[in-house]
Amino acid sequence: SNAKMTEKEMRNQMLRGILIEELLKTKTSSPNAIADAPVEKYYQEHRMEFVQLPSVRASHILVQVPYGADAKIKAAKKKIIDAARARIMKKEDFAKVAKEMSEDKASAVNGGDLGYFVHGKMAPPFDKMAFSSKVGEVSPVFETQYGYQFLKVTDTKPASFISFEQAKEQIAKKLIDLGREERTREYIKQLTKEANVVYHLPAP
């Protein structure tokens, strides 16, 4: 039947695709190791690719405010976040209060810790607060699209260069991939050339 034929054609097409893929792999694969010299050369010539931007590490506590909430709901939510901050200002442990009160469940289990992040990664009000706070300081309560929050910066990292040792593996992989792409292009060009020769033979 027609459907059967289509299924068979599909299978053949898939098989052809797999065979071509495998053929390209054998024709274009390269040793998976790249000598250190070109890797080092790439590192030296592309230094700006290996800049680690300044980052901060912060913990936060969030009380969610539903979108379009009225003044009454907002006031109730604000009371909750203010109470959480008051506990911390009375020297209660930030992580303990975060576990109990933060509605950002993903970070609450880690005591509110969000790990390190660079400029522009978080919502603008959060970003601004995090990058203008001193380490160890508890920020005032502020509002984002998620609700009411406050944060505490726990560490900062200045801008730095990723060392050659750290970048080596990533560069080698990139160079291998670029080489493979180049050889795939060359191989397809060669195949096309050979195919054209066949096409242009005069008809018998």
C-alpha positions as CSV (number, residue, x, y, z in Angstrom):
1,S,0.0,0.0,0.0
2,N,0.9,3.6,-0.3
3,A,1.6,4.1,3.4
4,K,3.9,1.1,3.4
5,M,5.8,2.5,0.5
6,T,6.2,5.9,2.3
7,E,7.4,4.1,5.4
8,K,10.0,2.2,3.4
9,E,11.1,5.4,1.6
10,M,11.4,7.2,4.9
11,R,13.5,4.4,6.3
12,N,15.7,4.5,3.2
13,Q,16.0,8.2,3.5
14,M,17.0,8.0,7.2
15,L,19.5,5.3,6.4
16,R,21.0,7.4,3.6
17,G,21.2,10.3,6.1
18,I,23.0,8.1,8.6
19,L,25.4,6.7,6.0
20,I,26.3,10.2,4.8
21,E,26.8,11.3,8.4
22,E,29.1,8.3,9.0
23,L,31.0,8.9,5.7
24,L,31.6,12.5,6.6
25,K,32.8,11.5,10.0
26,T,35.4,9.2,8.6
27,K,36.5,11.6,5.9
28,T,36.7,14.6,8.2
29,S,37.5,13.4,11.6
30,S,40.8,14.4,13.0
31,P,43.0,13.2,15.8
32,N,41.2,14.3,19.0
33,A,44.4,15.9,20.3
34,I,45.7,19.2,19.2
35,A,49.3,20.2,19.7
36,D,49.8,22.8,22.5
37,A,51.4,25.3,20.1
38,P,48.2,26.3,18.1
39,V,46.2,26.2,21.3
40,E,48.6,28.7,23.0
41,K,48.6,30.8,19.8
42,Y,44.8,31.0,19.9
43,Y,44.9,31.9,23.6
44,Q,47.4,34.7,23.0
45,E,45.6,36.1,20.0
46,H,42.1,36.0,21.5
47,R,42.8,37.2,25.1
48,M,39.5,39.1,25.4
49,E,37.6,35.9,25.0
50,F,39.1,34.8,28.3
51,V,38.2,37.7,30.5
52,Q,36.2,36.7,33.6
53,L,33.9,39.6,34.4
54,P,33.5,40.9,37.9
55,S,30.9,38.9,39.8
56,V,29.1,38.9,43.2
57,R,27.7,36.1,45.3
58,A,24.5,36.9,47.1
59,S,21.8,35.4,49.2
60,H,18.3,36.7,49.1
61,I,14.8,36.3,50.6
62,L,11.8,36.7,48.4
63,V,8.1,37.1,49.2
64,Q,6.1,36.8,46.0
65,V,3.5,39.3,45.0
66,P,0.9,38.1,42.4
67,Y,0.8,40.2,39.2
68,G,-1.9,42.9,39.5
69,A,-2.2,42.5,43.3
70,D,-4.2,45.3,45.0
71,A,-2.8,47.6,47.7
72,K,-4.2,45.4,50.5
73,I,-2.4,42.3,49.3
74,K,0.8,44.2,48.7
75,A,0.7,45.7,52.2
76,A,0.3,42.2,53.7
77,K,3.2,40.9,51.6
78,K,5.3,43.9,52.6
79,K,4.7,43.1,56.3
80,I,6.0,39.5,55.8
81,I,9.2,40.6,54.1
82,D,9.8,43.4,56.7
83,A,9.4,40.8,59.5
84,A,11.9,38.5,57.8
85,R,14.4,41.4,57.5
86,A,13.8,42.5,61.1
87,R,14.7,39.0,62.3
88,I,18.1,39.2,60.5
89,M,18.7,42.7,61.8
90,K,18.3,41.2,65.3
91,K,21.2,38.9,64.4
92,E,19.3,35.8,63.4
93,D,21.1,33.6,60.9
94,F,20.2,34.7,57.3
95,A,20.2,31.1,55.9
96,K,17.9,30.0,58.7
97,V,15.4,32.8,58.0
98,A,15.7,32.2,54.2
99,K,14.9,28.5,54.6
100,E,11.8,29.4,56.7
101,M,10.5,32.4,54.9
102,S,11.8,32.8,51.3
103,E,9.3,31.9,48.6
104,D,12.1,31.3,46.1
105,K,12.2,27.6,46.9
106,A,15.2,26.8,44.7
107,S,17.5,29.1,46.6
108,A,15.7,28.8,50.0
109,V,17.0,25.2,50.5
110,N,20.5,26.6,50.2
111,G,19.8,29.3,52.7
112,G,18.9,31.8,50.0
113,D,22.3,31.5,48.3
114,L,22.2,32.3,44.5
115,G,25.9,31.6,43.9
116,Y,28.1,34.0,41.8
117,F,26.6,36.0,38.9
118,V,27.9,38.8,36.6
119,H,26.4,42.1,35.8
120,G,23.1,42.0,33.8
121,K,22.3,38.4,34.8
122,M,19.5,39.3,37.3
123,A,16.4,41.5,37.1
124,P,17.6,45.2,36.9
125,P,16.6,46.3,40.4
126,F,18.2,43.2,41.9
127,D,21.3,43.6,39.8
128,K,21.6,47.3,40.8
129,M,21.2,46.4,44.5
130,A,23.7,43.5,44.4
131,F,26.4,45.5,42.7
132,S,26.1,48.5,44.9
133,S,26.0,46.6,48.2
134,K,29.1,45.9,50.4
135,V,29.9,42.4,51.4
136,G,28.1,41.3,54.6
137,E,25.6,44.2,54.4
138,V,21.8,43.4,54.4
139,S,20.1,45.5,51.7
140,P,16.9,47.4,52.2
141,V,13.7,45.7,50.9
142,F,13.1,46.4,47.2
143,E,10.6,45.4,44.6
144,T,11.1,43.4,41.4
145,Q,8.6,41.7,39.0
146,Y,8.7,38.7,41.4
147,G,7.7,40.5,44.5
148,Y,9.5,42.0,47.5
149,Q,13.1,41.0,48.2
150,F,16.2,41.9,50.1
151,L,19.7,40.5,49.7
152,K,23.0,40.1,51.3
153,V,26.2,40.1,49.3
154,T,28.5,37.3,50.6
155,D,31.5,37.6,48.3
156,T,32.8,39.5,45.3
157,K,35.2,38.4,42.5
158,P,37.1,41.1,40.6
159,A,37.6,40.9,36.8
160,S,40.3,38.5,35.9
161,F,41.8,36.5,33.0
162,I,41.0,32.8,32.7
163,S,44.5,31.1,32.8
164,F,45.8,29.2,29.8
165,E,45.7,26.0,31.9
166,Q,41.9,26.5,32.6
167,A,41.2,27.5,29.0
168,K,43.3,24.9,27.2
169,E,40.7,22.1,26.9
170,Q,38.0,24.4,25.7
171,I,40.3,26.0,23.0
172,A,41.5,22.5,21.8
173,K,37.9,21.4,21.4
174,K,37.0,24.6,19.5
175,L,40.0,24.1,17.2
176,I,39.1,20.5,16.6
177,D,35.5,21.4,15.7
178,L,36.7,24.3,13.4
179,G,39.1,21.9,11.7
180,R,36.3,19.3,11.2
181,E,34.0,21.9,9.8
182,E,36.7,23.1,7.4
183,R,37.4,19.5,6.2
184,T,33.6,18.8,5.8
185,R,33.3,21.9,3.6
186,E,36.3,20.8,1.5
187,Y,35.0,17.2,1.2
188,I,31.6,18.4,0.1
189,K,33.2,20.7,-2.4
190,Q,35.2,17.8,-3.8
191,L,32.1,15.6,-4.0
192,T,30.2,18.3,-5.8
193,K,33.1,18.7,-8.3
194,E,33.2,14.9,-8.9
195,A,29.4,14.9,-9.3
196,N,29.6,17.7,-11.8
197,V,32.1,15.8,-13.9
198,V,29.6,12.9,-14.2
199,Y,26.7,15.3,-15.0
200,H,28.6,16.9,-17.9
201,L,29.4,13.8,-19.8
202,P,27.7,13.8,-23.2
203,A,24.7,11.5,-23.5
204,P,25.5,8.3,-25.3
